[in-house]
Amino acid sequence: MLSGKRIIIAASLVLLLGFAFYMKSVSAQNEEEAAVTNTKPLVSDMMEAVSNRQVHPFTEDAVESRFDLTGFNMVLETDRAELWLNKEWNTLRIRNKNTGYIWGGVDLSEAEGLNKSWNNFANSIAAIECYDEAGTEGRYGLTENAVTDYIMNDNGYECHVDYTELGISFTVSVSLTNNKLTFRIDEESIEEGKNNSTFKLKSITFFPYLGASYSDTVDGYMLIPDGSGALIRFQQPKQYASTYAARVYGKDLGIESLAQPSDLQAYRPNDYVVEEPQVLMPVYGIVHGVKQNGIFAVIENGAEYATITATPALSNNPYNRVAARFEFRQKYNQSINRKKGAGAIIPQAHLNKISPEVSLYITDGEQAHYDGMARLYRSILQEKGVLQKINSSSDMPIKLELIGAGLHKEFIGKSLRVFTDIGDFSYIAGLLNDKGITNISYVYKSYTKNNEAGAKLLRQLGNKTELESLIKQINGLGNRFYLYLNPVSANKDQINKRTEAANNLSNMTIEISRNNRALMYDTTYFYRFSEVAKRINAAKVFGDMEYLSGYALDELSYRLYGDFTSGREKTRDENLTAIINLVEGLAGSQRIPLYRPNEYLWNYVSEFYNTPLASGQFLYETDTVPFLQIVLSGSVNMYGASLNTGSYSRERLLRHIEYGVAPSFTLTYCPSLDLYKTTEEDYISTNYEDWEGYIEETYNTISSALDKVYGHSIIEHTALKDGFIRVTYDNGAKVYVNYTSTEQADGEITVRPGWFEVAW
C-alpha cells in the first residue's frame, strides 16, 4: 500500500500535469478559434426528453392488413369480429368487422427469416416446450408434431391435441364473444408420460406469434407491463444479449433465486443499480397502426405461473412478437449437500397446477393505443368490482414515513438507537399542520421490539397511551395514521430458520443476500405463511386502537412464493389463496394501504405506495408510459417512492405531475448521521429539518398541478412533441408537462421550460 505521504505526492503530480495539459489546450484553442465551430451541448433536460424514460409522438400512417383468408373457414361471427380456422396448419385468423383488419401470425408456407420448425411453432394455436430425459429443452408446434381433432360448438371450437411421440396431450378451447377471443386449457385434460414417454411438459403458449411484425414493415408496437408500462416499437433486426421475459407477480423464490445488485462490493450498494420492475398486472398489448388496430390481452387464469415474453426483431429471428407463456415446470438447483450452489440443475418433478386462460380483446379506434387499452382494462376491473370510484373532492395528499428506532452496530454487540419517538412525531405533525399541509398519510415504521411484526411497542419510543394520543391528534388535524407492517421477511435475529423459515425446492432456506459484508444484516429470510398469519394476528390485537386508520402492509402485497419445507409443502398458487385471505382479514370491512400490490389485491387497496414511475429502461424499450397510473386513476390514491431516498430533481416532480401521483418522504427527527451503521442505514438523508423546505416546496408544486384533477380518471395521455406531454382527465382538465429547455405551446396554451400548466 502507498503511504499517506506518497499519495499526496502522487496527487500533486497529477494536478500539475493536468494544469499543464489544460494550459496547452487553451493555447491551442486560442490559436485555432477561427476554425472551430461551436456546438450546443446536450443538456440533461434534452436527454430526458428524447430518452426511453419518456413517451414520444406517433405517426398516423394508415396500416393495411397483410393477410387474407384463403385456405381458412369461418367458424364463428359476432357483431364485432369473425373467427376463421385452418385445420391443416392448426392456426386461426381473426377479422375485425369494424375495420376489416385481419390478424394472424406469420405466412403459412414460407415465412421470411424462419425455418419450417419455427414457422410451425409460430402459427400453432397452442405450442409447447418440453424437457427430454437429459433435461434438454425442445420446442414443438402442432403441425407435423401432433395429431389434432376439432369439435365445433356455439362459441367456437375445441381442439384435442396429442403429441404422440412426446406422450403429452391436452384439449384447448377457443371461443369468441363479441370482440373477445379466449384460449383455455383445463388442467384435467393435460396428460404426460403416455406410452412410457420420459418427456416432461415445460410450458404452453397460445399462438406465440399472433400479431407479430416482420422487421419494421408495420407501424406499431408491443405494450408490456414493465414498471409503469413500456412500449417496444416494431424495429429492424438487431442483436440483444437478452430479451424481455418477466414472471407475472414476480419470481417464485421457492424455485428461483433473487440477487441484490451491488457495486463492485463497495460499502454501500449503488443506489442506481436495482432489480428490474416486477410485473404487477397480467396484461400485454399489440398495436398495428396507432388508434387503428390493436389486441389487448388479459391473463384470466394461471397468471401466477405465467411469463410475459416480448422479443424485438433479432438478426436470426426477424419478428417482433409478444405472448404469455405458462410455466408448468422450471429448472432448479437440486442440492447434494447443505452447501449453496452444490448440486445439479434439473427440472422440477411436480407439474404446476394450471388451467391457463388468456382473453384477447380485438380493438380499434381509441382503444388501439396504450391509453385506450388502459381505459379498457380499468372498465374490465370496474365491472368485476375490483376498482371503485373514489371521492375526488379532497385536496392532493402526501405520504410521510417516520422511522422510530433501529439497532446500532457496536464494536461488540448491538445497541438501540431512537430516531423518532412519539413526542418527536407529534412535534413534526404540528409543524406541518402550521404550514398548511393537512392531507397527510403518516406511516410509523420500526416501532416494535427488534422491529418484529406483531411485537409490542418499543418502550423507548413511548407507551400505548401516548401512541393513542398521537393518533388522536393526527386524526383531529384531518390526517391519517397507519402502522407499518411487514410480516414476510426477517433478518437472522428475527427468525428461527429451522422452525419458521420457508424453504425452496433445494431444501435450503429462502433468502436474499447482498454482497456487502459491512451491513449489519446482509441476508434477508422469508417466513412460512403459517408464521406470516401468526404475525398478522398478533398485529391486529396490538393495533386495536380507536383512532388508528389501519396497517400499511408491505411485502405480503407483492411477494408470492412457494414453500417446500418438508412435510409442509405449499405451492405458489396455494399461497396465493392464503395471501388473499390474510389481506382480506387484515382489511376487514375497509380498504388499506398496500406497498406496490399485485393486481389480485387491488380490491383491498385504498392507497398504493411506491407506485413505479418508470420502466426497466431496457435497450429495446422505446417508450415509458403511465399505463398503470391510467388504469388506477380515479379509483386508488397513488404515491411515489420517497423523494429523499434517491435524486431530488425537477424531473422527478414533473413525473409525479404527469402521472397523477402524490409525493412521499421518509423522515426522522434525529440527524441523518445517526442512521450510520444501523439497520436503517440504507436511508441516506432523513432529518426532518433538512427536508422541511423541500417537503413544503414539493407539496405546493405538485398540488398546484393536481388539486383540480387528483381523484379523477385519466382519459388520454399524449406526447405532442418529444418532452412535451398533455394529460386529459374526465372532468375536462388538461395537464401539460414540458421537460424540454424551450417554451412549448398547444394552441393558446404555452408552457415554460421545465414546468407545467393546467388548462380547461
Secondary structure, DSSP 8 states (H G I E B T S, - for coil): ---HHHHHHHHHHHHHHHHHHHHHHHHHHHHTGGG--------HHHHHHHSTTS---------------TT-EEEEE-SSEEEEEETTTTEEEEEETTT--EE-SS-SS--TT--HHHHHHHH-SEEEEEE-TT--EEEE-STTT-EEEEEEETTEEEEEEEETTTTEEEEEEEEEETTEEEEEE-GGG-B-SGGG---EEEEEEESTTTT-EETTSS-EEEEE-STT-EEEE----B--S--EEEEBTS--TTTS---B--STT-SS--TT------B-SSEEEEEETTTTEEEEEEEEE-GGGEEEEEE--BTTB-EEEEEEEEES--EEEEESSSSTT-EEEEE-SS------EEEEEEEEGGGSSHHHHHHHHHHHHHHTTS-------S---EEEEEE-EEEEE-SSSEEEEES--HHHHHHHHHHHHHTT---EEEEEES-BGGG-TT--B-GGG--HHHHHHHHHHHHHTT-EEEEEE--SEE-TTT--TTTTB-B-TTSSB-EEEBS-TTSS--EEEEB-HHHHHHHHHHHHHHT--TT--EEEE-STTT----B--TT--B-HHHHHHHHHHHHHHHHTTS-EEEES--GGGGGGEEEEES---S----TT--EE--HHHHHHTTTSEEB-S-GGGS---HHHHHHHHHHT-B-EEEEBSS-GGGGTTBTTTT----BHHHHHHHHHHHHHHHHHHHTTTTTS-EEEEEEEETTEEEEEETTS-EEEEE-SSS-EEETTEEE-TTEEEEE-
